């Protein structure tokens, strides 16, 4: 795995935003049956998800998070010299890059360097790595990492494996150059052989398999699920096996890079894949469950926003008042994985922001 230790960069703040419309999993009992719903809640840990209204985009959620964060930090937008948008839910299928739109909306200077990264579950950690690397290797002083996804639009409502798992969210993380900041350690890896186990086979911008009149037709799949080729397919067993195979080594490697022991970590903030998987993972590594926060109950699996939303919703009060040693780890679609250790706090970390459809960008 690729490792890095970056000096002189600190996390100044984290904010997260979700649509103000929430959907209870229990409401799907009529469609899937009460017993199936009970099992889904028990295994995934998801009881509610926040679902974006039709006009609301991931960039709107990230914008709301970034706007709040800049205000709470008292940062002039013109002082932000870089912006990284990490998402699989861009505003437009191909061009322009969503980061360009966010530069305009947030009022960043024209001299700001902005770009998009197309990653999911590991995206927040990769964004932190790229942002911290830019700060360490250049004359830049402040960078925003905006990560999130509108996942609910890409799943079939008739597919038990995905329909009740994913939620929509966006986040903003502020990185700042600071000479005496403790080092950030990173470990990252990829195994592209797992591409087929978490995939949306066709799409508007797909060069490999373009969308056509037949790809949108839902067909019966395994376990009486129904989905089209335009909707997300997930082989849960294979993703679980990948996680158990790769993540313990990831945790060991990033701890070695940081010089920390497991006992020194205050919180292990994992990508919120599902409760069964994370509980099994934590127990296999002999982690104290009190050190493994969950945000699944209220927000579901929010893809690249799941790590920041867990920090804001579960650790906000603690991280606002005193320093903590955090280990953040994202893993999944790709397969792609990454972990970061950070001495974090006190930082700006407001409660999760609710965004109404009326706040969508009117382009």
N, C-alpha and C positions, 0 to 999 in steps of 0.2 A: 504494500500500500504506500501511497505517496504521503509523506509527513512534512510538516513545516512548523517552525517555531518563530513567531513574529513578535518583535519587541516594539514598544513605544506606541501602541494603539489600544484604546479603551472603548468599551461599549458604554455610550453615554445615556442611552435610553432605548426603550422598546415600547411600541404601542400596537394594538391589534383592533380590528374592526370586523363586525359581522352584520349581515342584513338584520333588520329589526323584526322580520317575519320568521317565527320558529314553527317547526313541525314536529309533533310528538310521534314517536314510533308506534305507540299503542293505537294511534288512529288508523293504522294499516291492518288492524286485526280482521276487518271484514274481507279484505282482499286476500291476505295470506293465511288467515286462521289464527285464533288466539294462542294456540300452543306453539306454532312457528314463531310468532312474535315474542313469546316468552323466552324461547331458546335464543333468538337473535339478540335480545337485550342482555341475556345472561352471558353470551359468548363475546359480544362486541363491547358491552358496557355503554352502548349508546341509547339514550332515552329521548333526546331531542336533537334536532339539527336546525341550523339557521339556513334558510333557503332564499337565494336572491330572486327578487321580482324580475320580470322580463327585461326591464330597461337598465337594471343595475349590473355593472361589470366589475371584474376583479380590480381594475384600475381605480374605480370609484371607492372601493373599500380601502385600498392602499393609500389613496389620496386622503381619505378621512383620517387614517392612522397617522400619516406623515404630517398633515396639517396640525393635528393635536400635539404631536411630538415636537414639532418645531416651536409651537407656541409655549409648551411647558418648559422646553429647554431655553427659551428666549433666544433662539438662533434666528438671525435674519436669513431668509431664504437665499439671498445672494451670497451668503458665506458658505453654502454647500457647493462643493466643487465637483462632486461625482454622484451619480445615481445609477443603481443597478436594479432593474426590474426582473424578478425571478418568478416565472409563471409558465403554465401550459394553457393559460386562458387569456391570450392577447385581445386587445380591442378589435383588431382587424386581422384577417387570415394571414396576410403576408407583410404588407407595408401600410403605414409606417410603423416603426418600432414603438411600442407602447411607452417606453421610457421617454421618448421625445415628447409625447403628449403630456406626460406627467411633469416634465421639465417646464413646459409652458404653464400648466395649471398651477403648479406650486410656486411659480415666479422665480425659478432659479436663473442665475445669470447665463447669458449665451456662451460664456466661456466654460460652462460646466460640461464635463465628459459624461455621457449617459449611454447605456446600452441594455439590451435584454439578454437574459439567460433562460433557456428552455429546459427546466428541470422540475421534478415533482417532489417526492418525499424527502430527498436529500437536499433540496434546493436552498433552504435557509442556511445550512452550514456552508454549502458551496459559495453562496452569496457573501457570507461573512469572510470566508477565506479570500475571495477575490477582492472584496473591499479593503480588508486589512492589508493585503499585499500591495494594493495601489497606494495606500497611505504610507506604507513603510518604504516603498521604492521610488516615491516621487515627491514633488513639492506640495501635493495636496494636503489639506488639513482636516476636511470634513467630508464624509461620504454617507449617503443614505442607501440602505439595502431594503427594497420593498419586495415582499414575497407573499404570494397567495394564489388562490385558484377558485374558480367557479366550477366545482366538480359535479354538482347536481344536474347540470344540463347535459352531461355526457353519459348518463347512466339510464338504463331501461327501468321504468317503474314496475316492470314485471319480472325483474331479476333480483331474487332474494339476496344474492351474494354482494350486490352493490347498492341497490335502491335505498336501503335504510342505513347505510354506513356513512356515506359522505355528507359533509356540510361545506358551506361556502364561507370564506374568510380572506382577509388581507392583513398585512402587517407592515410595520416600518421599524427598522433598527438603525440607530444613529451611531456611527463610528467616528472617533475623533483621535487625531494624533496627540499623544501626550508622552513626553520624554520618559517619565518615571513609571508609566503604566506597566503592571505585571505582564509577562509574556502570554500571548494566546498560542495554544498548541493545536495543530490540526492533523488529522489522518483521514485520507480519502481513498476510495477505490471504486472499481467498475467491473462488472461481468456482463457483457452484452449478450451472452448466450441465454440470458433470462428475459430477453425482450418480449417474447411471445406470451409470457405468463401474466402480463399486465399491459394491455394494449387496446387502443381504439383502432381497428383495422383500416377503416376508410375515413375520409374527411374532405372538406372543401379544398384544402391546400395540399392534400396528400399527393406527392409525386409517385409514390409506390403503388397505391391503390386509390385512384380518384373516386369520389362519390358519384353515384349514378342513380337511375330510377329504381334499381333493384336493391341497392345497399341499405336503404332505409326500411326495408320490409322486415318486420320482426318474425323470427322463426324459433321454433321450440328447441331448447338446448338442454343441457344436463339438469337433473333434479327438477324438471318441470319449470325451468326458468325460460323466459322469452327475451330475446334481444336481437337487434339488427347489427349489421357490420359497422354502422355509424356510431354504435354505443360501446361503452367500455366493457371489456372482458377481463375478468380476474380469476386466475387459478389460485384460489386461496391456499390450498395444500402446498403448492410449489413455492409460493411467496413465504409461507410459514417456514418451510424447510430452508429456504435461502437465508431468512433472518436468523434462525437458530445456528446455521452453519457459519455465517460471516460476522455477525455483530459482536459476539464475545471477543473475537480476535481484534476487531476494530476498537473496542473499549480498552483492551489491554495495550494496544499500540499507542493510542492517544494518551493514555496514562503514563506510559513510558516516556513519551515525547515531552510531557509536562513535568515529569519528575514527581508526580503525585501517587499516593497509594489509593486504593478504593475507599479506605476508611476516611481519608481526608476530604472526599467529595461530599458536599452538603446535599446536593440534589442531582440525580440523573434525569435529565429532561429528554425523554425519547419522543420521536415522531409517534403520533397517536394513531397507530395502525388499527389495533383493536385490543380490548382488555385481556382476552385470553392469551394472545401472543405476547403482550408485554409482561403479563404476570409470569408466564412460563419462562420468558427470557430473563427476567429479574431473579427468579428463583434458581435458574440454572447457573447464574453467576454469583449466587449467594449474596444478593443485595438486600438491604433492609427495605421493605416495602414503604416505610415512612419516608424514604428518600426518593421514591419514584412517584411523582405527581401525575394525576390523570385529569384531563379536561374532556374526555370522551362523552361523559354523561350529558353534558349540555350542548357540545359543539360537534360531536362526531369526528370523523377523520377529515381534517381540513388541509390535507396535502402539505404544501410547503409552508403554510402558516401555522401548522400544528405546534411547533416548538415555541414560537413567540406567544401564541394564544394561551398555551399552558403556563408560561411564565407570568403573563398578565393576569390570568384568571385565578391561578393557584398559588403563585409566589409573590404577587404584586406588593402586598404590604411588607413582607420581609425584605424583599430586594430593594424597596424604596428607602429603607431605614439603616441597613447595615450590609457589609460585604458578605458574599457567599461564594464558595467554590462550586461552579456549575460545570457539569459535563453534558453537552448537548449532542444528540446523535440522531441523524436522519437516515432512512434506508427504505428502499422499495423500488418503484418503477425504474426500469433501465436494463438490468439491475444497477443501481447506483447507491453508494453509501458514503457518509462522511460524519466525522465527530470533531468537536471542538471543546477544549477546556478553557475556562475563563474565570478569573477573579472578578466577580461582577457585583457592583453595588458599593455605596448607595447610588442608584440611578433613577431616572425618570421612568416610571412604569404605571401609567394610568389604568383604571379599570377598562375592560373591554368596551369598545364604542359600538353603539347601535346606529346603523345607517338606514335611512328611509329611501324608498325609490325616488322620491322627489329630489334627492341630492345627486342623482345621476348626472353625468356631464351631458350638457345639451350641445352637441356638435352640429 
